[in-house]
Amino acid sequence: HWDYFFHEEGRSNGGNRICTVLMYLEDTEEGGETTFPNIPAPGGANEGFSECARDVLAVKPTKGAAVMFWSTKPTGELNRESLHEACPVIRGTKWSAVKWIHMAPFAVDGEQPVAFEEVVSHRKAPARSAGECRDEDVNCAYWARTGECDNNPAYMVGTAGSPGHCLESCGRCDVAEAELEGTEGDGNAASSR
């Protein structure tokens, strides 16, 4: 799950959650790792971790340790890499505490929530010229790494008649070249940049 609020009610007190601090209060004998499924394990498989945490970025619950991660980007947008899950505890118990940091003061114990207007700014790259092979959105490289070239080809790649927004990150310069030539690419050729 994400700690980011997609609904207005969640943002009405203190705005969205900027970051999360997860503190571990007890050692867990086996399992119970916190995983980040959108981030591959640095350096390959995590040896000594449970199966649930083997191939992604993961943190073992160790008494006195904490993990902090950003739920939003500086633009206010969701940080998709903050998706996190808890692996099942295999042996022992897991105790943790969480602290959420919001964009504005968070009202508790009868305090009045402070009005706070969230502004999310999407950072766009300058428009692409006809035949130019480059990305039109600063998020293209991330989207490509997470499979969006295949999952959302109309937006990411497009066609020669209507090129997508992430040609460079998807390795599809052939679509831009076909745009210049005025031909429809077959949609399957890989770029030879």
Number of C-alpha atoms within 10 A of each C-alpha: 9 16 20 24 15 11 9 10 9 13 19 17 20 20 24 27 24 22 21 19 15 18 19 20 16 16 18 20 15 19 23 26 24 21 24 22 19 15 18 15 17 11 8 11 15 16 10 11 17 19 12 18 26 18 21 19 21 25 17 23 26 18 15 11 15 17 14 14 16 20 26 22 15 12 12 17 17 22 19 20 17 24 19 19 17 16 18 14 15 12 11 12 14 20 14 16 10 13 12 16 18 18 19 19 14 17 12 9 5 6 8 10 15 14 12 15 12 14 9 13 11 12 12 11 13 10 12 14 9 12 18 16 23 21 22 19 17 14 15 21 16 13 19 20 13 15 12 18 23 12 12 14 17 14 16 26 27 21 21 22 15 14 23 23 23 28 27 23 21 25 19 26 24 25 31 29 19 19 20 14 12 12 13 14 18 11 14 9 12 12 16 8 9
